[in-house]
Amino acid sequence: MSSLPRRPPAVPRWTSIMRAAKFVANPVPILDGNLKTYGPTYQFHIGGLQPGLVTIEPKVIQHVLQKNHRNYRKSAIQTGILAHYVGCGLLTSDGPYWLRQRRLIQPGFHRERLAAIFTHMNTEVDLYIRRLKETIKEQPTINLSRDMHRLAFRIIAKALFSKALSEENLALLSNQITELQSYIIREIRQPFLRWWFQLSGQRNRYEKLAHDTKSIIRELINERIHTPEKEDDLLQMLLDARYADTGEEMSAEQVLDESLILFVAGHETAANALSWTFYLLAQHEDRCAALQRESDAIFNDQIPSFSMLPRLSYATQVIEEAMRLYPPAWVIDRVALEDDEVSGYHIAKNTLMILFVYGAHRNPKFWTSPDAFDPTRFSHENKGGIEPFTYFPFGGGPRMCIGNNFAMMEMQLIVSRLSHHFNFELVNKSDPGLMPMITLRSSSDIYFKVQPRRDHVVQDPFI
């Protein structure tokens, strides 16, 4: 006789209320601490108000993201709050509209398109290496966190708009998107203060900021629409895409929403993963040396090509292990449309499911020495033994991140090329701390002393 489904253990509501301020500042330690007290799946109230269920159990996660994904939709956090500021794109839409957009845009990230985008990526990396070599002649200490955000932002801008964005607009968009993200997180984690955000005028201020951001991108789209010349970039892909059922194109506003989403998600994920990767490498000389041996053997002062990427196997292991320890998408949320049952748990209709990626990636039940940096976990020999949904930095199921191959290609190129040309030494060895926003940032910038290993950069013929 099977046992009746049970409700997971619950964190007392008063405890959530008492911890609300700390939760806003950094929810990771609180979610992590609750795992130790209440187990791998538990109930709690976000900010003391919104009930939710947190889990790091792979079977529960797989059920929500894959096996019964039709019963789980994105929450109002993404389809409401985030969409209000950055538009209704793939990241923030749901249901039939999301599925239609996904099918339309997916071909833009196939291998052939990525091969074309690789040229834009490599050009920006080459320019960064040149600038960095000049910079460290006068000032060898750099803020790598800032540099990786700027480089990743330039790469997604080039991949989207080729030559269209000016340096002024690049800097402006980067600052505006960072500001918006900071405010959006406050709305999400402090639902009890939304009335104050409205009354104090903060909401209006950030709505205007979002409007100004969209205006810059809208102008670029309009320019492209009214020019006969076509570019080999993601914007052109969005403009040329046609719905299979009608043969129609997207409206200009749909193209705007998808472009802004690609901007927001496309640079944040890579930038944060890169910062954490170099932070981890700098603390492990043997791993860094192995990476440099690989990059030296493959590049050997040749012009990097798309065909070289599959050979960067150790670089890939390093990046995957860095994303295990510091997953850019540190949490995924879903809402149950109907009552459900999984692994003996009862999940009531409208339950907010918090799939705690950061916790799952460090679950000692599935990872030996879970806090240790060990890229060999992802070697060809070992990778097949990883339990499904104990590692899912790009999500899983039908809604796996559409840009995962783009991000991996970008990170492989940057980690390998910078390791080929430079030595990085941490200036401050102390833990920089976590700043979990929409993606997982460090709470303090990470500084490195940089020394050149190569005297020149091979001229890219596309520059």
TIVOMAR-934117 format. One line per 8 residues: number of its first residue (from 1); their letters; for each residue z, y negated, x of C-alpha. Coordinates in steps of 0.25 Angstrom, whole numbers, plus 5000, padded with zeros to 4 digits. Layout:
NUM = A = Z,Y,X; ... $
END
This chain:
1 = MSSLPRRP = 5000,5000,5000; 4996,4987,5006; 5006,4976,5007; 5004,4963,4999; 4998,4951,5007; 5009,4942,5012; 5010,4927,5015; 5011,4923,5030 $
9 = PAVPRWTS = 5025,4918,5035; 5026,4903,5032; 5031,4891,5041; 5041,4884,5032; 5035,4871,5026; 5046,4862,5031; 5044,4867,5045; 5029,4863,5044 $
17 = IMRAAKFV = 5034,4849,5039; 5043,4847,5050; 5033,4850,5060; 5022,4842,5053; 5022,4831,5064; 5021,4841,5076; 5010,4849,5068; 5002,4836,5067 $
25 = ANPVPILD = 5003,4834,5082; 5000,4848,5086; 5000,4859,5077; 4997,4870,5087; 5012,4872,5092; 5017,4873,5077; 5006,4883,5073; 5008,4891,5086 $
33 = GNLKTYGP = 5024,4891,5084; 5022,4895,5070; 5014,4907,5074; 5026,4912,5083; 5036,4910,5071; 5028,4915,5059; 5017,4924,5065; 5002,4923,5066 $
41 = TYQFHIGG = 5000,4919,5052; 5009,4909,5044; 5009,4899,5034; 5013,4884,5036; 5011,4870,5031; 5002,4860,5038; 5009,4847,5040; 5019,4853,5031 $
49 = LQPGLVTI = 5010,4852,5019; 4997,4860,5019; 5000,4875,5018; 4992,4884,5028; 4992,4898,5035; 4991,4899,5050; 4986,4911,5057; 4982,4917,5070 $
57 = EPKVIQHV = 4979,4931,5065; 4965,4935,5069; 4963,4943,5056; 4967,4932,5047; 4958,4922,5055; 4946,4931,5054; 4949,4933,5039; 4949,4918,5037 $
65 = LQKNHRNY = 4937,4915,5046; 4928,4927,5044; 4931,4938,5035; 4935,4930,5023; 4930,4917,5027; 4924,4913,5013; 4939,4912,5008; 4942,4902,5018 $
73 = RKSAIQTG = 4937,4888,5019; 4940,4876,5028; 4951,4868,5024; 4951,4853,5019; 4956,4850,5033; 4941,4852,5038; 4933,4851,5025; 4941,4838,5020 $
81 = ILAHYVGC = 4948,4831,5031; 4939,4833,5043; 4926,4833,5035; 4931,4819,5029; 4930,4813,5043; 4919,4821,5050; 4910,4826,5039; 4906,4839,5032 $
89 = GLLTSDGP = 4900,4847,5043; 4902,4861,5047; 4916,4860,5052; 4921,4853,5039; 4912,4859,5028; 4915,4872,5021; 4909,4882,5010; 4894,4882,5007 $
97 = YWLRQRRL = 4891,4869,5013; 4897,4873,5027; 4889,4886,5026; 4876,4879,5024; 4879,4869,5035; 4883,4881,5044; 4870,4888,5042; 4862,4875,5044 $
105 = IQPGFHRE = 4868,4871,5057; 4871,4885,5064; 4857,4886,5070; 4860,4873,5078; 4870,4880,5086; 4861,4892,5089; 4858,4896,5104; 4844,4889,5104 $
113 = RLAAIFTH = 4851,4876,5100; 4862,4877,5109; 4853,4879,5121; 4847,4866,5118; 4860,4859,5116; 4864,4865,5130; 4856,4855,5137; 4863,4843,5130 $
121 = MNTEVDLY = 4876,4849,5134; 4873,4852,5148; 4868,4837,5150; 4881,4832,5145; 4889,4841,5154; 4880,4838,5166; 4883,4823,5163; 4898,4825,5162 $
129 = IRRLKETI = 4898,4832,5176; 4891,4821,5182; 4900,4811,5176; 4912,4819,5180; 4908,4820,5194; 4907,4805,5195; 4920,4803,5188; 4929,4812,5197 $
137 = KEQPTINL = 4924,4805,5209; 4933,4793,5205; 4943,4800,5196; 4944,4815,5197; 4954,4816,5185; 4947,4818,5171; 4952,4819,5157; 4944,4832,5154 $
145 = SRDMHRLA = 4949,4832,5139; 4942,4819,5137; 4930,4823,5145; 4927,4836,5138; 4928,4829,5125; 4918,4818,5129; 4909,4829,5135; 4909,4838,5123 $
153 = FRIIAKAL = 4907,4826,5114; 4895,4822,5122; 4889,4836,5122; 4890,4837,5106; 4885,4823,5105; 4873,4827,5114; 4871,4840,5106; 4871,4833,5093 $
161 = FSKALSEE = 4864,4820,5096; 4856,4822,5109; 4854,4808,5115; 4858,4800,5103; 4873,4796,5105; 4876,4784,5114; 4888,4785,5123; 4895,4774,5115 $
169 = NLALLSNQ = 4894,4783,5102; 4898,4795,5110; 4911,4789,5114; 4913,4783,5100; 4911,4796,5092; 4920,4804,5102; 4931,4794,5099; 4929,4793,5084 $
177 = ITELQSYI = 4929,4809,5083; 4942,4810,5091; 4949,4799,5083; 4944,4806,5070; 4949,4820,5074; 4963,4814,5077; 4964,4808,5063; 4959,4820,5056 $
185 = IREIRQPF = 4969,4829,5062; 4980,4820,5057; 4975,4821,5043; 4974,4836,5044; 4988,4838,5050; 4995,4827,5042; 4991,4829,5028; 5003,4822,5023 $
193 = LRWWFQLS = 4999,4809,5030; 4985,4808,5024; 4990,4798,5014; 4994,4789,5025; 4981,4791,5033; 4974,4786,5020; 4984,4774,5017; 4985,4769,5032 $
201 = GQRNRYEK = 4970,4769,5033; 4969,4779,5044; 4960,4788,5036; 4951,4776,5033; 4950,4773,5048; 4946,4787,5052; 4936,4788,5040; 4929,4776,5046 $
209 = LAHDTKSI = 4930,4782,5060; 4923,4795,5054; 4913,4786,5047; 4910,4778,5060; 4908,4792,5068; 4898,4797,5057; 4891,4784,5058; 4887,4786,5072 $
217 = IRELINER = 4882,4800,5070; 4875,4796,5057; 4867,4786,5065; 4863,4796,5075; 4859,4806,5064; 4850,4795,5057; 4844,4791,5071; 4840,4806,5073 $
225 = IHTPEKED = 4835,4807,5059; 4825,4795,5060; 4820,4799,5074; 4808,4808,5075; 4813,4814,5089; 4821,4827,5088; 4833,4831,5097; 4837,4844,5101 $
233 = DLLQMLLD = 4852,4842,5097; 4861,4846,5085; 4859,4834,5077; 4844,4838,5077; 4848,4852,5073; 4856,4846,5061; 4845,4837,5057; 4834,4848,5057 $
241 = ARYADTGE = 4843,4859,5051; 4838,4863,5037; 4846,4871,5026; 4840,4885,5024; 4841,4885,5009; 4834,4871,5007; 4827,4867,5020; 4835,4853,5019 $
249 = EMSAEQVL = 4841,4846,5030; 4855,4841,5031; 4858,4827,5026; 4861,4816,5037; 4876,4816,5032; 4876,4831,5034; 4871,4830,5048; 4881,4819,5051 $
257 = DESLILFV = 4892,4828,5046; 4888,4840,5055; 4885,4831,5067; 4899,4825,5066; 4906,4839,5065; 4898,4844,5077; 4903,4831,5085; 4917,4834,5081 $
265 = AGHETAAN = 4918,4849,5083; 4907,4850,5094; 4915,4842,5104; 4929,4844,5101; 4929,4859,5102; 4922,4860,5116; 4929,4848,5122; 4943,4853,5119 $
273 = ALSWTFYL = 4939,4868,5123; 4934,4862,5136; 4946,4854,5139; 4955,4866,5137; 4946,4875,5145; 4947,4866,5158; 4962,4864,5156; 4963,4879,5156 $
281 = LAQHEDRC = 4954,4882,5167; 4961,4871,5176; 4974,4880,5175; 4967,4893,5180; 4959,4891,5193; 4954,4906,5192; 4948,4904,5179; 4942,4891,5183 $
289 = AALQRESD = 4936,4897,5196; 4930,4908,5188; 4923,4898,5179; 4918,4890,5191; 4912,4903,5197; 4905,4906,5185; 4899,4892,5183; 4895,4890,5197 $
297 = AIFNDQIP = 4888,4904,5197; 4880,4900,5184; 4877,4885,5186; 4876,4885,5201; 4871,4871,5200; 4860,4874,5190; 4857,4867,5177; 4866,4874,5166 $
305 = SFSMLPRL = 4857,4881,5156; 4860,4887,5142; 4857,4901,5148; 4869,4900,5157; 4879,4899,5146; 4880,4914,5144; 4884,4916,5159; 4896,4907,5158 $
313 = SYATQVIE = 4905,4918,5154; 4918,4914,5161; 4916,4900,5156; 4915,4905,5142; 4928,4914,5144; 4935,4902,5149; 4931,4893,5137; 4934,4904,5127 $
321 = EAMRLYPP = 4948,4906,5133; 4951,4891,5133; 4947,4891,5118; 4956,4902,5115; 4968,4894,5121; 4963,4881,5116; 4954,4883,5104; 4947,4870,5100 $
329 = AWVIDRVA = 4948,4874,5085; 4962,4877,5086; 4964,4880,5071; 4955,4884,5059; 4958,4881,5045; 4953,4888,5032; 4958,4888,5017; 4958,4900,5009 $
337 = LEDDEVSG = 4950,4899,4996; 4956,4911,4989; 4968,4920,4991; 4966,4929,5003; 4973,4940,5011; 4972,4944,5026; 4980,4952,5035; 4991,4954,5024 $
345 = YHIAKNTL = 4992,4938,5022; 4990,4932,5008; 4982,4919,5010; 4983,4910,4997; 4971,4902,4992; 4970,4888,4999; 4978,4893,5011; 4975,4884,5023 $
353 = MILFVYGA = 4972,4894,5034; 4975,4889,5048; 4968,4898,5059; 4976,4895,5071; 4966,4897,5082; 4974,4892,5093; 4985,4902,5089; 4976,4913,5087 $
361 = HRNPKFWT = 4970,4911,5101; 4983,4913,5107; 4989,4924,5099; 4996,4933,5108; 4993,4945,5099; 4979,4944,5103; 4979,4937,5116; 4986,4941,5129 $
369 = SPDAFDPT = 4993,4929,5136; 4987,4921,5125; 4990,4907,5132; 4984,4911,5145; 4970,4906,5149; 4962,4919,5152; 4946,4918,5150; 4944,4933,5152 $
377 = RFSHENKG = 4949,4935,5138; 4935,4931,5134; 4927,4939,5145; 4917,4949,5140; 4926,4960,5142; 4938,4954,5135; 4931,4946,5124; 4928,4958,5115 $
385 = GIEPFTYF = 4943,4961,5114; 4947,4948,5107; 4952,4950,5093; 4943,4943,5083; 4948,4929,5078; 4959,4929,5089; 4949,4919,5096; 4940,4910,5088 $
393 = PFGGGPRM = 4939,4896,5094; 4927,4893,5086; 4932,4899,5073; 4926,4911,5067; 4918,4917,5055; 4907,4910,5048; 4913,4896,5052; 4914,4898,5067 $
401 = CIGNNFAM = 4911,4885,5074; 4896,4883,5074; 4896,4876,5087; 4904,4887,5095; 4892,4890,5104; 4889,4876,5106; 4904,4874,5111; 4904,4886,5119 $
409 = MEMQLIVS = 4891,4882,5126; 4896,4868,5129; 4910,4873,5134; 4903,4883,5143; 4894,4873,5149; 4905,4862,5151; 4916,4872,5157; 4906,4879,5166 $
417 = RLSHHFNF = 4899,4866,5171; 4911,4858,5174; 4918,4870,5181; 4905,4871,5189; 4906,4857,5194; 4921,4853,5194; 4935,4858,5197; 4945,4854,5186 $
425 = ELVNKSDP = 4960,4852,5190; 4970,4849,5179; 4978,4836,5181; 4989,4839,5172; 4993,4854,5171; 5002,4852,5159; 4998,4857,5145; 4989,4846,5139 $
433 = GLMPMITL = 4994,4851,5125; 4987,4853,5112; 4981,4843,5102; 4975,4851,5091; 4966,4842,5083; 4953,4847,5076; 4952,4854,5090; 4962,4858,5100 $
441 = RSSSDIYF = 4963,4846,5110; 4973,4844,5122; 4984,4834,5118; 4983,4828,5132; 4970,4826,5140; 4967,4836,5151; 4964,4829,5165; 4958,4836,5176 $
449 = KVQPRRDH = 4955,4833,5191; 4940,4836,5193; 4933,4839,5206; 4918,4842,5208; 4914,4856,5212; 4899,4853,5212; 4892,4841,5218; 4881,4839,5208 $
457 = VVQDPFI = 4876,4842,5194; 4862,4848,5192; 4854,4838,5185; 4851,4842,5170; 4837,4840,5168; 4840,4836,5153; 4848,4824,5158 $
END
